[in-house]
Amino acid sequence: MNTQDRILQISLRPAVVSDLEKIIEMDAKVTGLAKKEYWEDRLNRFSERDGRHLIIAESSTPGDVLGFIVGEVRAWEFGSHPCGWIFAIGVSLDHRVQGIGEKLFDAMCDAFKADGANSVRTMIARHDQLNMSFFRSQGMMGGPFIELEKPLD
Ligand SMILES: CC(C)(COP(=O)(O)OP(=O)(O)OC[C@H]1O[C@@H](n2cnc3c(N)ncnc32)[C@H](O)[C@@H]1OP(=O)(O)O)[C@@H](O)C(=O)NCCC(=O)NCCS
C-alpha cells in the first residue's frame, strides 16, 4: 500500500520502526497514557505480518505522522468467521475532522478484505461519544456478540 491523496496531501503506508516515537507520542496525547512497551510490541508483532496491520497517515513531510490505525484478522474464536478487528485508531489533535480517520479506516478495511475477512469489528467504551460518532459514521453498528467481564480480586 502506498496511496497518495493530493487534496489533503497525506500518504498512507505500513508503519516502520522509525515511526515508533511519533506513534507513542500521539497515542499519549490522545489517551493520556504513554505506552512505550505496548507500541514496541505492536510494531514488532504487526509489521509485515499476514493479517496484521499497523498503518500510518503521513503528511507531505516524511516521518510526520498524522494518524495511525492498528488491526488484525481473527478467525473462529467464539465461533466467529474471519473478521477484521480494529484495536486502536488515533488522529493528531491538530488534524482532526479532515477525513484522515476515514482514510485510515478505509485502508484497514481494504487490507482486511484482502486477507479474506468479510466484516470489521471494534470495541468502544459506552460513554465514548467521539469514537461512537466516528465508527457509526463509517457504517458500523451493534454486532452479534456481547462482551462479558468480571473483576479479578
Ligand atoms: C475518532 C478519530 C480517529 C476521528 O478522526 P478524524 O480524522 O477526525 O475523522 P474524520 O475527519 O475522518 O471524520 C469522519 C466522520 O467521523 C465523524 N466525526 C469525526 N469527528 C467527530 C466529532 N468530533 N464529533 C462528531 N462526529 C465526528 C463525522 O461523522 C465525520 O464525518 P463528517 O466530517 O463528514 O461529518 C479522532 O477523533 C481520534 O483520534 N479520536 C481519539 C481516538 C481514541 O480515543 N483512540 C484511542 C482508543 S482506540
The ligand as an ORCA input file, in Angstrom:
! r2SCAN-3c Opt
* xyz 0 1
  C     -12.091      9.257     16.083
  C     -10.970      9.909     15.252
  C      -9.999      8.806     14.821
  C     -11.607     10.549     14.006
  O     -10.570     11.018     13.176
  P     -10.819     12.240     12.166
  O      -9.717     12.237     11.180
  O     -11.041     13.488     12.924
  O     -12.201     11.798     11.493
  P     -12.739     12.141     10.021
  O     -12.391     13.545      9.690
  O     -12.311     11.081      9.088
  O     -14.302     12.068     10.281
  C     -15.132     11.070      9.742
  C     -16.500     11.202     10.384
  O     -16.424     10.889     11.779
  C     -17.361     11.698     12.500
  N     -16.648     12.565     13.430
  C     -15.311     12.816     13.462
  N     -15.008     13.664     14.467
  C     -16.184     13.957     15.076
  C     -16.540     14.777     16.184
  N     -15.609     15.478     16.872
  N     -17.841     14.848     16.543
  C     -18.785     14.155     15.876
  N     -18.518     13.366     14.800
  C     -17.226     13.255     14.416
  C     -18.099     12.552     11.462
  O     -19.271     11.854     11.064
  C     -17.087     12.596     10.319
  O     -17.690     12.787      9.065
  P     -18.042     14.300      8.560
  O     -16.775     15.100      8.772
  O     -18.405     14.101      7.131
  O     -19.149     14.756      9.439
  C     -10.229     11.027     16.044
  O     -11.170     11.935     16.565
  C      -9.427     10.475     17.215
  O      -8.236     10.157     17.088
  N     -10.084     10.338     18.379
  C      -9.466      9.672     19.516
  C      -9.430      8.174     19.252
  C      -9.130      7.408     20.502
  O      -9.745      7.599     21.530
  N      -8.165      6.481     20.390
  C      -7.742      5.699     21.494
  C      -8.567      4.469     21.674
  S      -8.648      3.426     20.233
*
